Amino acid sequence: MADIRFLNMEGAVPPRGYSDAALISGAQRQLVLGGHVAFDAQRQIVAPNDIVGQMRQTLRNLRATLKAAGATPEQIVKLKIHVTDVAAYQANLKDIGAIWRAELGAVYPAMTLVGVTGLFEPGSVVEIDGLALL
C-alpha cells in the first residue's frame, strides 16, 4: 500500500476544504476517475441547473465508482471540479461543504475548481474528475 501524505505550503495559512498537494510513495495501482456528473440510474441529469442538488448526486456517483473499484474516499488524491457558475458555487459553500462531508467524509485531497462555459450533458452545472490510489 502506498503512503499518502497531504501537504500544504509552508509559512501560509492552511487551505480549508482541500490540500495543496498529495505526496505518494510506494508502488500503487491508480484509479483514474473520469468526469462524473449528476446522473441518476437511468443516466438522466437530476436537479437541472441546481448546483447544490447536482453536487450531492455527483458526489454519490463518485463514491459509487470508488466502491465498484474496491476503493474508499480516503484513497482519492486529486479532484478537479468543473462548474458553470463559480458565483453560485461560492454562494452555496456552506451547503456544499455539508454535502461533501455527508458523502465523502472529512476527505480533502488536492483539488482544483474551474469555471467553464458549459458541460457536455445538457442541464449539467458540475462535473468532477480525479485520481485515487488503490
N, CA, C and O of each residue as an XYZ file, in Angstrom:
536
protein
N       0.848     -1.182      0.000
C       0.000      0.000      0.000
C       0.889      1.239      0.000
O       1.905      1.299      0.693
N       0.489      2.201     -0.776
C       1.247      3.450     -0.852
C       0.992      4.290      0.387
O      -0.056      4.196      1.027
N       1.960      5.094      0.698
C       1.824      6.066      1.768
C       1.390      7.367      1.104
O       2.049      7.841      0.179
N       0.286      7.946      1.569
C      -0.232      9.197      1.019
C      -0.167     10.251      2.116
O      -0.731     10.075      3.197
N       0.520     11.335      1.829
C       0.587     12.473      2.752
C       0.087     13.703      2.023
O       0.559     14.025      0.933
N      -0.862     14.384      2.622
C      -1.354     15.626      2.047
C      -0.543     16.774      2.618
O      -0.328     16.853      3.828
N      -0.095     17.665      1.744
C       0.804     18.746      2.117
C       0.211     20.097      1.749
O      -0.604     20.219      0.835
N       0.647     21.104      2.489
C       0.264     22.484      2.192
C       1.508     23.358      2.226
O       2.519     22.984      2.820
N       1.433     24.510      1.596
C       2.562     25.430      1.554
C       3.019     25.784      2.959
O       2.200     26.053      3.838
N       4.323     25.782      3.166
C       4.865     26.189      4.452
C       4.763     27.703      4.581
O       4.897     28.434      3.600
N       4.526     28.157      5.797
C       4.501     29.581      6.061
C       3.215     30.273      5.658
O       3.126     31.498      5.740
N       2.213     29.515      5.223
C       0.944     30.114      4.820
C      -0.186     29.497      5.644
O      -0.060     28.385      6.157
N      -1.261     30.214      5.759
C      -2.437     29.678      6.426
C      -2.892     28.443      5.639
O      -3.011     28.513      4.415
N      -3.148     27.320      6.311
C      -3.579     26.115      5.592
C      -4.915     26.344      4.876
O      -5.776     27.053      5.395
N      -5.094     25.753      3.695
C      -6.369     25.898      2.996
C      -7.481     25.162      3.737
O      -7.221     24.245      4.516
N      -8.705     25.568      3.487
C      -9.867     24.897      4.085
C     -10.585     24.116      3.007
O     -10.924     24.659      1.956
N     -10.820     22.831      3.270
C     -11.597     22.019      2.347
C     -10.812     21.379      1.223
O     -11.410     20.729      0.366
N      -9.502     21.533      1.188
C      -8.664     20.880      0.183
C      -7.221     20.938      0.645
O      -6.892     21.638      1.602
N      -6.358     20.196     -0.043
C      -4.923     20.237      0.219
C      -4.214     20.764     -1.015
O      -4.728     20.653     -2.128
N      -3.037     21.337     -0.820
C      -2.268     21.852     -1.949
C      -1.665     20.735     -2.792
O      -1.528     20.879     -4.007
N      -1.304     19.624     -2.154
C      -0.642     18.544     -2.888
C      -0.827     17.223     -2.164
O      -1.142     17.185     -0.975
N      -0.623     16.132     -2.909
C      -0.608     14.789     -2.337
C       0.742     14.178     -2.669
O       1.104     14.070     -3.841
N       1.489     13.777     -1.651
C       2.781     13.127     -1.829
C       2.552     11.628     -1.714
O       2.116     11.140     -0.671
N       2.846     10.900     -2.783
C       2.566      9.469     -2.867
C       3.887      8.726     -2.966
O       4.716      9.019     -3.827
N       4.073      7.756     -2.071
C       5.288      6.949     -2.150
C       4.908      5.476     -2.152
O       3.915      5.083     -1.539
N       5.694      4.671     -2.835
C       5.424      3.237     -2.935
C       4.695      2.897     -4.222
O       4.047      3.750     -4.829
N       4.810      1.644     -4.627
C       4.129      1.186     -5.848
C       2.633      1.063     -5.560
O       2.238      0.499     -4.540
N       1.822      1.580     -6.440
C       0.381      1.604     -6.186
C      -0.404      1.593     -7.494
O      -0.020      2.235     -8.472
N      -1.506      0.855     -7.491
C      -2.423      0.933     -8.622
C      -3.191      2.248     -8.531
O      -3.489      2.737     -7.441
N      -3.506      2.810     -9.695
C      -4.218      4.077     -9.738
C      -5.590      3.877    -10.358
O      -5.757      3.085    -11.286
N      -6.563      4.599     -9.840
C      -7.904      4.635    -10.401
C      -8.110      6.038    -10.952
O      -8.199      7.000    -10.189
N      -8.186      6.158    -12.260
C      -8.435      7.440    -12.902
C      -9.949      7.609    -12.978
O     -10.647      6.800    -13.589
N     -10.435      8.654    -12.359
C     -11.871      8.917    -12.294
C     -12.256      9.862    -13.419
O     -11.881     11.034    -13.416
N     -13.004      9.347    -14.374
C     -13.486     10.176    -15.475
C     -14.497     11.188    -14.965
O     -14.891     11.148    -13.800
N     -14.910     12.083    -15.826
C     -15.852     13.129    -15.445
C     -17.159     12.556    -14.926
O     -17.869     11.863    -15.655
N     -17.477     12.838    -13.680
C     -18.719     12.409    -13.054
C     -19.675     13.592    -13.001
O     -19.293     14.698    -12.618
N     -20.909     13.348    -13.386
C     -21.953     14.373    -13.337
C     -23.113     13.840    -12.508
O     -23.027     12.748    -11.946
N     -24.186     14.601    -12.429
C     -25.336     14.270    -11.587
C     -26.328     13.363    -12.299
O     -27.512     13.690    -12.390
N     -25.857     12.224    -12.804
C     -26.738     11.241    -13.432
C     -27.499     10.458    -12.374
O     -26.980     10.195    -11.289
N     -28.744     10.084    -12.701
C     -29.453      9.095    -11.897
C     -29.189      7.719    -12.509
O     -28.357      7.596    -13.408
N     -29.880      6.692    -12.040
C     -29.648      5.325    -12.518
C     -29.957      5.156    -14.007
O     -29.437      4.237    -14.640
N     -30.789      6.022    -14.570
C     -31.114      5.964    -15.997
C     -30.233      6.897    -16.828
O     -30.496      7.127    -18.008
N     -29.198      7.424    -16.202
C     -28.266      8.363    -16.839
C     -28.970      9.639    -17.318
O     -28.678     10.175    -18.387
N     -29.904     10.101    -16.488
C     -30.564     11.382    -16.706
C     -30.041     12.352    -15.657
O     -29.856     11.969    -14.502
N     -29.802     13.598    -16.040
C     -29.318     14.610    -15.100
C     -30.418     14.932    -14.095
O     -31.550     15.234    -14.472
N     -30.072     14.863    -12.813
C     -31.006     15.257    -11.758
C     -30.762     16.712    -11.401
O     -29.674     17.241    -11.626
N     -31.763     17.346    -10.852
C     -31.666     18.735    -10.392
C     -31.037     19.639    -11.461
O     -30.033     20.297    -11.189
N     -31.612     19.683    -12.671
C     -31.022     20.522    -13.721
C     -30.771     21.952    -13.240
O     -31.637     22.585    -12.636
N     -29.585     22.434    -13.518
C     -29.172     23.802    -13.209
C     -29.171     24.147    -11.719
O     -29.190     25.325    -11.362
N     -29.147     23.134    -10.841
C     -29.113     23.338     -9.389
C     -27.771     22.822     -8.866
O     -27.568     21.613     -8.757
N     -26.861     23.735     -8.546
C     -25.503     23.327     -8.170
C     -25.478     22.500     -6.888
O     -24.675     21.573     -6.781
N     -26.328     22.806     -5.920
C     -26.336     22.058     -4.662
C     -26.855     20.635     -4.894
O     -26.229     19.665     -4.467
N     -27.987     20.517     -5.564
C     -28.540     19.190     -5.858
C     -27.606     18.360     -6.722
O     -27.477     17.151     -6.526
N     -26.959     19.007     -7.674
C     -26.040     18.271     -8.547
C     -24.755     17.876     -7.824
O     -24.201     16.814     -8.109
N     -24.268     18.694     -6.901
C     -23.090     18.290     -6.118
C     -23.408     17.031     -5.327
O     -22.595     16.108     -5.271
N     -24.578     16.989     -4.718
C     -24.973     15.816     -3.926
C     -24.956     14.560     -4.803
O     -24.335     13.562     -4.437
N     -25.623     14.600     -5.944
C     -25.703     13.417     -6.808
C     -24.351     13.074     -7.419
O     -24.001     11.899     -7.535
N     -23.597     14.083     -7.808
C     -22.284     13.836     -8.407
C     -21.357     13.159     -7.400
O     -20.645     12.220     -7.757
N     -21.354     13.618     -6.156
C     -20.509     13.001     -5.139
C     -20.974     11.583     -4.812
O     -20.152     10.708     -4.541
N     -22.280     11.355     -4.836
C     -22.792      9.981     -4.656
C     -22.298      9.082     -5.784
O     -21.884      7.946     -5.551
N     -22.345      9.597     -6.994
C     -21.882      8.815     -8.141
C     -20.388      8.532     -8.043
O     -19.938      7.425     -8.340
N     -19.633      9.524     -7.632
C     -18.192      9.349     -7.461
C     -17.910      8.267     -6.415
O     -17.062      7.398     -6.619
N     -18.625      8.333     -5.303
C     -18.461      7.331     -4.251
C     -18.833      5.933     -4.745
O     -18.178      4.957     -4.381
N     -19.881      5.825     -5.574
C     -20.288      4.529     -6.128
C     -19.215      3.965     -7.059
O     -18.983      2.756     -7.077
N     -18.568      4.827     -7.825
C     -17.481      4.378     -8.702
C     -16.303      3.888     -7.871
O     -15.702      2.861     -8.184
N     -15.975      4.616     -6.819
C     -14.903      4.177     -5.924
C     -15.224      2.795     -5.359
O     -14.368      1.910     -5.338
N     -16.461      2.617     -4.904
C     -16.872      1.333     -4.327
C     -16.745      0.208     -5.350
O     -16.310     -0.892     -5.009
N     -17.120      0.476     -6.601
C     -17.019     -0.535     -7.651
C     -15.574     -0.976     -7.868
O     -15.322     -2.103     -8.294
N     -14.629     -0.088     -7.576
C     -13.205     -0.403     -7.724
C     -12.602     -0.941     -6.432
O     -11.408     -1.235     -6.378
N     -13.423     -1.072     -5.392
C     -12.908     -1.522     -4.102
C     -12.163     -0.438     -3.354
O     -11.311     -0.730     -2.515
N     -12.476      0.802     -3.651
C     -11.785      1.938     -3.045
C     -12.731      2.712     -2.131
O     -13.945      2.513     -2.152
N     -12.150      3.591     -1.336
C     -12.911      4.458     -0.443
C     -12.534      5.912     -0.721
O     -11.509      6.172     -1.351
N     -13.340      6.852     -0.266
C     -12.999      8.262     -0.481
C     -11.620      8.645      0.049
O     -10.979      9.544     -0.497
N     -11.156      7.979      1.100
C      -9.849      8.291      1.665
C      -8.702      8.009      0.694
O      -7.580      8.465      0.914
N      -8.970      7.271     -0.361
C      -7.928      6.946     -1.339
C      -7.877      7.947     -2.499
O      -7.033      7.822     -3.387
N      -8.768      8.929     -2.495
C      -8.732      9.983     -3.514
C      -7.536     10.881     -3.216
O      -7.351     11.320     -2.081
N      -6.724     11.152     -4.238
C      -5.584     12.046     -4.046
C      -5.729     13.345     -4.826
O      -5.079     14.333     -4.483
N      -6.565     13.375     -5.870
C      -6.710     14.576     -6.694
C      -8.108     14.624     -7.278
O      -8.604     13.624     -7.797
N      -8.745     15.784     -7.195
C     -10.032     16.016     -7.846
C      -9.993     17.352     -8.572
O      -9.374     18.311     -8.112
N     -10.666     17.394     -9.713
C     -10.875     18.662    -10.413
C     -12.383     18.830    -10.563
O     -13.070     17.979    -11.127
N     -12.877     19.947    -10.046
C     -14.303     20.251    -10.097
C     -14.520     21.314    -11.161
O     -13.918     22.387    -11.114
N     -15.380     21.010    -12.113
C     -15.741     21.964    -13.168
C     -17.159     22.452    -12.868
O     -18.066     21.641    -12.681
N     -17.355     23.764    -12.822
C     -18.686     24.330    -12.596
C     -18.965     25.393    -13.654
O     -18.060     26.069    -14.142
N     -20.240     25.516    -13.989
C     -20.619     26.523    -14.982
C     -20.906     27.879    -14.344
O     -21.056     28.878    -15.049
N     -20.983     27.919    -13.002
C     -21.276     29.177    -12.314
C     -20.477     29.224    -11.008
O     -20.933     28.731     -9.976
N     -19.292     29.815    -11.062
C     -18.433     29.890     -9.885
C     -19.119     30.682     -8.772
O     -19.006     30.321     -7.601
N     -19.824     31.746     -9.121
C     -20.502     32.559     -8.107
C     -21.556     31.732     -7.365
O     -21.695     31.865     -6.149
N     -22.288     30.893     -8.067
C     -23.287     30.026     -7.416
C     -22.603     29.035     -6.486
O     -23.111     28.754     -5.401
N     -21.460     28.504     -6.896
C     -20.704     27.586     -6.049
C     -20.280     28.317     -4.771
O     -20.462     27.804     -3.667
N     -19.717     29.511     -4.930
C     -19.262     30.280     -3.769
C     -20.426     30.656     -2.850
O     -20.284     30.635     -1.627
N     -21.570     30.998     -3.431
C     -22.735     31.394     -2.638
C     -23.311     30.232     -1.839
O     -24.030     30.449     -0.864
N     -23.004     29.005     -2.240
C     -23.555     27.817     -1.589
C     -22.492     26.982     -0.883
O     -22.698     25.790     -0.653
N     -21.361     27.590     -0.537
C     -20.254     26.840      0.072
C     -20.663     26.088      1.331
O     -20.232     24.953      1.530
N     -21.474     26.685      2.174
C     -21.873     26.024      3.419
C     -22.647     24.742      3.118
O     -22.350     23.690      3.684
N     -23.631     24.824      2.236
C     -24.417     23.640      1.869
C     -23.557     22.608      1.144
O     -23.673     21.409      1.402
N     -22.704     23.065      0.246
C     -21.831     22.152     -0.495
C     -20.865     21.454      0.461
O     -20.609     20.258      0.319
N     -20.333     22.185      1.423
C     -19.446     21.577      2.417
C     -20.152     20.506      3.231
O     -19.576     19.452      3.501
N     -21.396     20.763      3.625
C     -22.170     19.776      4.389
C     -22.430     18.534      3.541
O     -22.346     17.410      4.037
N     -22.744     18.737      2.272
C     -22.964     17.605      1.356
C     -21.667     16.826      1.180
O     -21.668     15.595      1.204
N     -20.569     17.540      1.003
C     -19.253     16.892      0.840
C     -18.982     15.957      2.017
O     -18.645     14.788      1.828
N     -19.132     16.487      3.235
C     -18.846     15.684      4.428
C     -19.808     14.506      4.555
O     -19.410     13.426      4.992
N     -21.071     14.703      4.177
C     -22.047     13.613      4.241
C     -21.723     12.509      3.236
O     -21.920     11.329      3.528
N     -21.233     12.879      2.066
C     -20.989     11.893      1.004
C     -19.583     11.311      1.026
O     -19.406     10.126      0.742
N     -18.572     12.125      1.359
C     -17.191     11.658      1.301
C     -16.483     11.675      2.652
O     -15.393     11.117      2.777
N     -17.068     12.293      3.648
C     -16.412     12.407      4.939
C     -15.438     13.573      4.936
O     -15.532     14.471      4.100
N     -14.511     13.552      5.869
C     -13.521     14.623      6.001
C     -12.322     14.319      5.109
O     -11.188     14.216      5.576
N     -12.597     14.181      3.828
C     -11.578     13.886      2.820
C     -11.367     15.155      2.000
O     -12.283     15.631      1.330
N     -10.150     15.698      2.060
C      -9.855     16.932      1.347
C      -8.555     16.762      0.567
O      -7.503     17.237      0.995
N      -8.628     16.082     -0.582
C      -7.425     15.856     -1.382
C      -6.981     17.135     -2.089
O      -7.595     18.191     -1.937
N      -5.916     17.021     -2.854
C      -5.512     18.138     -3.705
C      -6.664     18.376     -4.688
O      -7.136     17.442     -5.336
N      -7.110     19.633     -4.794
C      -8.276     19.932     -5.634
C      -8.089     21.210     -6.425
O      -7.336     22.110     -6.050
N      -8.805     21.250     -7.532
C      -8.887     22.434     -8.378
C     -10.353     22.661     -8.713
O     -11.072     21.708     -9.013
N     -10.802     23.902     -8.665
C     -12.143     24.246     -9.129
C     -11.974     25.165    -10.327
O     -11.257     26.163    -10.267
N     -12.649     24.809    -11.418
C     -12.524     25.552    -12.659
C     -13.904     25.993    -13.128
O     -14.833     25.187    -13.181
N     -14.039     27.268    -13.468
C     -15.266     27.759    -14.078
C     -15.212     27.513    -15.579
O     -14.225     27.843    -16.237
N     -16.278     26.934    -16.113
C     -16.347     26.623    -17.539
C     -17.615     27.227    -18.135
O     -18.566     27.525    -17.412
N     -17.625     27.403    -19.436
C     -18.801     27.991    -20.080
C     -19.905     26.976    -20.311
O     -21.057     27.359    -20.516
N     -19.583     25.710    -20.284
C     -20.606     24.686    -20.466
C     -20.028     23.305    -20.266
O     -18.814     23.104    -20.302
N     -20.931     22.346    -20.053
C     -20.557     20.942    -19.913
C     -21.301     20.130    -20.961
O     -22.302     20.590    -21.508
N     -20.825     18.943    -21.239
C     -21.376     18.130    -22.325
C     -22.847     17.765    -22.124
O     -23.637     17.828    -23.067
N     -23.214     17.387    -20.907
C     -24.594     16.956    -20.637
C     -25.500     18.168    -20.431
O     -25.228     18.995    -19.560
N     -26.573     18.287    -21.216
C     -27.500     19.412    -21.053
C     -28.055     19.473    -19.630
O     -28.461     18.451    -19.076
N     -28.072     20.663    -19.043
C     -28.575     20.856    -17.691
C     -27.550     20.607    -16.611
O     -27.806     20.883    -15.439
N     -26.385     20.087    -16.986
C     -25.336     19.799    -16.014
C     -24.570     21.079    -15.686
O     -24.160     21.823    -16.577
N     -24.388     21.318    -14.382
C     -23.646     22.504    -13.946
C     -22.402     22.161    -13.155
O     -21.652     23.058    -12.769
N     -22.163     20.870    -12.900
C     -20.977     20.436    -12.180
C     -20.490     19.105    -12.759
O     -21.288     18.226    -13.087
N     -19.183     18.976    -12.876
C     -18.557     17.728    -13.307
C     -17.246     17.576    -12.527
O     -16.486     18.534    -12.382
N     -16.992     16.366    -12.030
C     -15.808     16.125    -11.209
C     -15.032     14.940    -11.757
O     -15.605     13.879    -12.006
N     -13.718     15.118    -11.946
C     -12.837     14.016    -12.313
C     -11.677     13.981    -11.335
O     -11.467     14.926    -10.575
N     -10.926     12.892    -11.355
C      -9.835     12.833    -10.399
C      -9.002     11.571    -10.460
O      -9.003     10.847    -11.455
N      -8.291     11.325     -9.374
C      -7.373     10.201     -9.262
C      -7.430      9.656     -7.851
O      -7.405     10.407     -6.877
N      -7.508      8.325     -7.754
C      -7.449      7.648     -6.461
C      -6.394      6.559     -6.550
O      -6.114      6.040     -7.630
N      -5.811      6.218     -5.410
C      -4.846      5.137     -5.333
C      -5.498      3.952     -4.652
O      -6.140      4.096     -3.612
N      -5.331      2.777     -5.246
C      -5.940      1.567     -4.692
C      -4.954      0.782     -3.872
O      -5.300     -0.268     -3.330
